[in-house]
């Protein structure tokens, strides 16, 4: 379990960094959108490239931020039902939901997107609109985003199993980031114990 928890910690760290990047992309998207609107109104000018980059950035925010959202347990849930269950039963719901719903869906999208993406790259897919952008980079975000989501789903399942075994606190609790720090601290402690035992 220690090795699996270490793997989960690596995935958490990766998706935390990528999620922080996705947050900055929101600001970039807003600035481009505002700039495009000002230029269009003030100078009666417009650009398909400016419009398309907004769509691309929105796609990047959604696809790169999905795993980060899952890590922080902020995805949409039916809390009115789940909130009535004990933390252990909630952990079982998360494990079963991850194994039988989230992972199969994410793996299927990753699998079926990959041939389309490779075809787009090979053809150098371009926008059909005048002055538009190259399209294939935004297609590449699909397998990247779902690959990150698959990795985070596995990490969340590992953490729920570790919680059920009493190795870490409940990773599903929301306390403005404090619980995540507590879980990380416990993960580090488990790993340190493992290293001490080998020494």
N, C-alpha and C positions, 0 to 999 in steps of 0.2 A: 504493500500500500504506500510505503514511503516513496518509492520510485514514481508511482502514479501521481502522488501529491506534488512531487517535484515537477513532473510534466505539467500538471494543472497550473502550478505557479508560473512556469515559463509562458504558458498560453495566456494566463491572466496579464502578465507583464507586457506581452506583445500587443494584445488587444487594448490594453490601457493606453499605450503610446499611440496606436493607430486611432483610437477613439478621440484622444486629445487633438490629433491632426484634423480629424473630421469636424471637430468643433470650430477650428480656425477656418475651415472651408465654408462654414456658414457665413462668417464675416466677409470673406472674399466674394461669395455669391451675392450678398446684400449690396456690397460696394459696386460690383459690376452692374447689378440690376438698377441701382440708383443712378449710376453714371450713365447708363444707356438711356434711362428715362429723361435725364436732364439734357443730354445731347439731342435726343429726338425732339424734345419740346423747344429747346433754346435755338437749335441750329437746323431743325427740320431734316436731321440726318438719322439714318438707322443702319444697322449692320446685322446680317444673319449670323456672323461669327459671334457677336456679343449675345445674341439670343441663344445660340446653341451652347455656348460655354456655360450659361446659366443652367441649362438642362443637364449638361455633363456634370457640373458641380453638384447639382441636386442628386443625381445618380450616385456620385461618389460619396456624398454625405450619408445617403441611405444604406448603400452597400457596405461601406467601410465602418459605419456606425452600428450596424445590426449586432455584431458580436460584442461590442462594447456595452450596448444596451442590455444584452443578455447577461453579461458579467455582473452588471449592477442591478440585476433583477428588476429592470424598469420596463420590460415588455408588457404588452396588454395581457391581463389575466382576468379571470372571473373571480375577483376577490370576495364578492358577496357569498360565494360558495366555499372557496378555498380558505377564506379567513376563519371559517367555523371549525376547520380541522386542526388537530394538534400539529406542532412542528414536525414530528416524525411522520405523520400521515401526509403532510404537505411535501416532505422530502420524497416520499414514495410516489406521489403524484408527479413531481418533477422528474424523477428517474424514469418512470414509465412513459410520461409524455415525451421526454427526450429520446428514449429508445424507440418508441413506436410511432411517433409523429414528427418531431423536429428533425431527427437525424435522417430518416428515410426521405423526407421532403427535400432537405438541403442536399443530400447526396444525389438525388435524382436530378435536381436543377443543375448541380455542378457537372454531372455526367453528360446531360443532354446539351448543356451550354458549350462545353469544350469544343466539339466539332464545328459548331457555328463560329466560335471565336477564332479558331485556327483558319477557317475559310475566310473570315473577314481580314485577318492579318495578311494572309497570302494574296488576297485581291487588293489590299491597300484601300479598303472601303472608305469612300469619300461622301460627303454630304451632296445631295442632289440640288440643294439650293445655291444660288449664286453667292460667292463669298463665304460659303459654309466651311466647316472644319472637317478634318479627318475623323472618321467615325470609329475606326477599330479600337482606339485606346479606351473608349468608354465601354466597349463590349468586353474588353479584358477585365474590367472591374467586376463582371458577373462571377466568373470562377474564383477570382481573388476574394471577393466579399463572401461568397458561400463557403469557400475553403476555410476562411477565418471563423465563420459561423459554425461549421462542423467541428473545428478544433475546440471552440468555446463550449459547444454543447457537450462534448466528451469531458472537458474539464469540469463542467457543472455537475455532470453525473458522478464523476470521481469524488467531488467535494460532498455531494449529498450522501454517497455511500460512506465516506469517512465520517460524516456527521452521525449517521446511524450507528457507526461503530464507536462513537464517543471520542474520536481523535481530534475533532475541531468543533468550534461552535457553529450554530446554524448559519450557513452562508446566505440564506434567503432573507434574513432580517434586514430591515432598512432603518438605519440610524445615521443619516447624513454622512455616510462614508466611514463611520467609526467601526461598524461591524466588519467591513471589508478589511480594515487595518488589523482588527482582532484576529480574523481568519488568517491573514497573512502572517501575523506573529505566531499563531499556533502552527501554521505550515512550517515556518522556519524552525520552531522548537522541535517538531517531529523529525525534521531533517537533521537537526543538530544531534538529537538523541541517536539517530541511526548512525551518524558518523562516529559518535562516541562509542557506540556498541561495537563498531568495526575496529576501532583503534586498539 
